[in-house]
Every structure is written in C-alpha cells, then in structure tokens.
Amino acid sequence: MKFIGTNFSGLWVVESEPFTDQRGFFARTYCRQEFQHIGLEEEFVQHNFSFNVAKGTVRGLHYQLPPYTETKYLRCVQGNIFDVVVDLRKNSPTYLKHFSIELSFSNMLGLIVPQGCAHGFQVLEDNTSVVYFHTQFYQQGFERGIKFDDPVIDIKWPLEVTYMSDRDKDFPPIDNKFEPIQL
C-alpha cells in the first residue's frame, strides 16, 4: 500500500498495489503496521457497509461530536463515488475547506478521514457499494451533519442529486451558530 498525503492534516489517500494474474487480482487493503507508520494508532471498532441503488444519491455530510469523534477508513468496492471531506477542526489551516476525490472499484483507492471532519459522497453509478471502518462506535445523540449544498462549503457535486435521506436534507447550514470541533 502507498499512503498519499493531502493538504488536510491526517487525511490520506490509500493506494492499493494489486498482484494480478490469470485468476484476477489480490490486494492488501489494510495493514495495522503500515497504518501505524502514518500515525494512525487507533483501533477500528465498527465496520459498516452502504449499498446505493441509484446514481446521484448523496449520503452525508456526517460527523460525530466529542468525545465520540472518529477516524474513518473507507473504500468503494463496487461502482464509483465522488467522496467529500470537510474539515471542521477549529484550529486547522483547512478549517471549513473541503477535499474531494473519486473512489471506485476500478481505481482501488481508499481514504482515511481524520477525527473532526465531516464526510459524505455522491454515487456516480447505479448499484454502488462502500465499506467503512470506524474508530468509534456510533453514538446516537452525538451525530451531526452539514447541509450538502451549504454555500460556505460550496461543493460542486458532479451529478444532480436524485436521492437523499430526509435527515440529510434537513441538516442546518453553517452560520454564526455553528460550533467547530475542538479536539
């Protein structure tokens, strides 16, 4: 695996190095020792799977409040997504900026999303699946979100939004009441 740094502290793109032969391919997608080399000491305690029927679907932008902030590691294992991370860390030089990347089965890229960041994605192909590993258990009451079309963040989603949960549609915009994450 190769870890490609970004301008966000703790945000890494993970590139797999598949071994290919007549059967197909084999690739490592996680190695605790290699993740520790980039400073990720936390243990992944929860694994989630998202199946998305229709392209244009948006999930997110989700995050958890302290003391349940979490690091996520995710991959698109079927199809293709436009993935977005928003930095909500108060003292970060990339505060309220976003990072986006296309993750797909074919490019085999993964993404490590650090604590204090919101995360979401738009599905670019029908029947797309995403797997996530989390360093915290989901804590109801500590989950929050940012509106997908918030003008402060100004994400340029590649497709028209076709489906979204009511909860995600109703997330508040960033305004003068917004409280940054303090880690």
C-alpha positions as CSV (number, residue, x, y, z in Angstrom):
1,M,0.0,0.0,0.0
2,K,1.0,3.6,-0.6
3,F,-0.2,6.5,1.5
4,I,-0.6,9.7,-0.3
5,G,-0.8,12.8,1.8
6,T,-3.2,15.7,1.3
7,N,-3.2,19.3,2.4
8,F,-5.5,18.3,5.3
9,S,-3.7,17.0,8.4
10,G,-4.5,13.3,8.9
11,L,-6.4,12.9,5.6
12,W,-4.7,10.2,3.5
13,V,-5.5,8.6,0.1
14,V,-4.6,4.9,0.3
15,E,-3.4,3.3,-2.9
16,S,-3.5,-0.5,-3.2
17,E,-0.8,-2.4,-5.1
18,P,-2.6,-5.4,-6.6
19,F,-0.9,-8.6,-7.6
20,T,-2.6,-9.6,-10.9
21,D,-2.5,-13.0,-12.6
22,Q,-4.9,-15.1,-14.7
23,R,-7.2,-15.5,-11.8
24,G,-7.8,-11.8,-11.3
25,F,-6.0,-9.8,-8.5
26,F,-5.2,-9.8,-4.9
27,A,-4.5,-6.7,-2.9
28,R,-4.0,-5.8,0.7
29,T,-6.4,-3.0,1.8
30,Y,-5.4,-2.7,5.4
31,C,-2.3,-3.5,7.5
32,R,-2.1,-2.2,11.1
33,Q,1.7,-1.8,11.0
34,E,1.6,0.3,7.9
35,F,-1.3,2.4,9.3
36,Q,0.8,2.9,12.4
37,H,3.7,4.2,10.3
38,I,1.5,7.2,9.3
39,G,0.4,7.8,12.9
40,L,-2.9,6.0,13.0
41,E,-2.7,4.2,16.3
42,E,-6.4,3.9,16.9
43,E,-8.2,0.6,16.5
44,F,-11.1,0.2,14.1
45,V,-14.1,-0.9,16.2
46,Q,-17.0,-0.8,13.8
47,H,-17.4,-1.8,10.2
48,N,-20.3,-0.6,8.0
49,F,-21.5,-1.3,4.5
50,S,-23.5,1.0,2.3
51,F,-25.3,-0.2,-0.8
52,N,-26.7,2.6,-3.1
53,V,-29.2,1.7,-5.8
54,A,-29.2,4.9,-7.9
55,K,-26.6,7.3,-9.2
56,G,-27.0,10.8,-8.0
57,T,-27.7,9.6,-4.4
58,V,-26.0,11.7,-1.8
59,R,-25.1,10.4,1.7
60,G,-23.8,12.9,4.3
61,L,-22.1,15.1,5.2
62,H,-21.9,13.3,8.6
63,Y,-19.7,13.6,11.7
64,Q,-19.8,12.9,15.4
65,L,-19.2,15.3,18.3
66,P,-16.5,14.8,21.0
67,P,-15.9,12.7,22.9
68,Y,-17.1,10.4,20.1
69,T,-15.2,11.9,17.1
70,E,-13.9,9.2,14.9
71,T,-11.4,8.4,12.2
72,K,-12.9,6.6,9.2
73,Y,-11.3,4.4,6.6
74,L,-13.4,3.8,3.5
75,R,-13.3,2.2,0.1
76,C,-15.7,1.9,-2.8
77,V,-15.9,-1.9,-3.5
78,Q,-18.5,-1.8,-6.3
79,G,-19.2,1.1,-8.7
80,N,-18.0,4.7,-8.3
81,I,-18.4,7.6,-5.8
82,F,-17.5,11.3,-5.6
83,D,-16.2,11.4,-2.0
84,V,-16.1,14.7,0.1
85,V,-14.4,15.5,3.4
86,V,-15.0,18.8,5.2
87,D,-12.5,20.0,7.9
88,L,-14.4,21.1,11.0
89,R,-11.4,21.4,13.3
90,K,-11.3,24.8,14.9
91,N,-7.6,25.5,14.7
92,S,-6.9,23.7,11.4
93,P,-5.4,25.7,8.5
94,T,-8.0,23.9,6.3
95,Y,-11.0,24.7,8.5
96,L,-14.3,24.8,6.5
97,K,-12.4,23.8,3.4
98,H,-13.3,20.6,1.5
99,F,-11.4,17.8,-0.2
100,S,-12.9,15.6,-2.9
101,I,-11.8,12.5,-4.7
102,E,-13.3,9.9,-6.9
103,L,-13.2,6.4,-5.3
104,S,-14.1,3.4,-7.4
105,F,-13.8,-0.3,-7.7
106,S,-11.5,0.2,-10.6
107,N,-9.1,2.7,-9.1
108,M,-9.0,0.8,-5.8
109,L,-8.3,3.9,-3.7
110,G,-9.2,4.2,-0.1
111,L,-9.5,7.2,2.1
112,I,-8.6,7.9,5.7
113,V,-10.8,10.6,7.1
114,P,-9.5,12.1,10.4
115,Q,-11.4,13.0,13.5
116,G,-13.1,16.4,13.4
117,C,-14.1,16.1,9.7
118,A,-17.5,15.7,8.1
119,H,-17.8,13.1,5.4
120,G,-20.2,12.3,2.6
121,F,-20.4,11.1,-1.0
122,Q,-22.4,11.1,-4.2
123,V,-23.0,7.9,-6.1
124,L,-21.8,8.1,-9.7
125,E,-23.0,4.7,-10.9
126,D,-26.1,2.6,-10.1
127,N,-25.6,-0.3,-7.6
128,T,-22.6,1.1,-5.8
129,S,-21.2,-0.3,-2.5
130,V,-19.0,1.4,0.0
131,V,-17.3,-0.2,3.1
132,Y,-16.3,1.9,6.1
133,F,-14.2,1.2,9.2
134,H,-14.6,3.5,12.2
135,T,-12.5,4.1,15.3
136,Q,-15.6,4.9,17.4
137,F,-18.9,3.2,17.9
138,Y,-21.9,5.1,16.5
139,Q,-23.3,7.3,19.4
140,Q,-26.9,8.4,18.9
141,G,-27.3,12.0,20.1
142,F,-23.7,12.9,19.1
143,E,-24.1,12.6,15.4
144,R,-24.4,15.8,13.3
145,G,-24.3,16.8,9.7
146,I,-23.8,19.7,7.4
147,K,-26.2,20.5,4.6
148,F,-24.9,19.1,1.3
149,D,-25.4,22.3,-0.6
150,D,-24.1,24.7,2.1
151,P,-22.8,27.8,0.4
152,V,-20.0,28.2,2.9
153,I,-18.5,24.9,1.8
154,D,-19.6,25.3,-1.9
155,I,-19.2,21.7,-3.0
156,K,-19.7,21.2,-6.8
157,W,-21.4,17.8,-6.9
158,P,-20.9,16.2,-10.3
159,L,-24.5,15.0,-10.8
160,E,-27.9,16.3,-10.0
161,V,-28.9,15.0,-6.5
162,T,-31.6,12.3,-7.0
163,Y,-32.0,10.7,-3.6
164,M,-31.1,11.7,-0.1
165,S,-32.5,10.9,3.3
166,D,-34.9,13.4,5.0
167,R,-32.4,13.7,7.8
168,D,-29.6,14.7,5.5
169,K,-31.8,17.2,3.6
170,D,-32.6,18.9,6.9
171,F,-29.1,19.4,8.2
172,P,-28.6,23.0,9.1
173,P,-26.3,25.3,7.1
174,I,-23.1,26.7,8.6
175,D,-23.9,30.0,10.2
176,N,-22.9,32.1,13.1
177,K,-24.3,29.4,15.5
178,F,-22.0,26.7,14.1
179,E,-19.6,25.3,16.6
180,P,-16.3,23.9,15.2
181,I,-14.9,20.7,16.6
182,Q,-12.3,21.1,19.3
183,L,-10.1,18.0,19.7
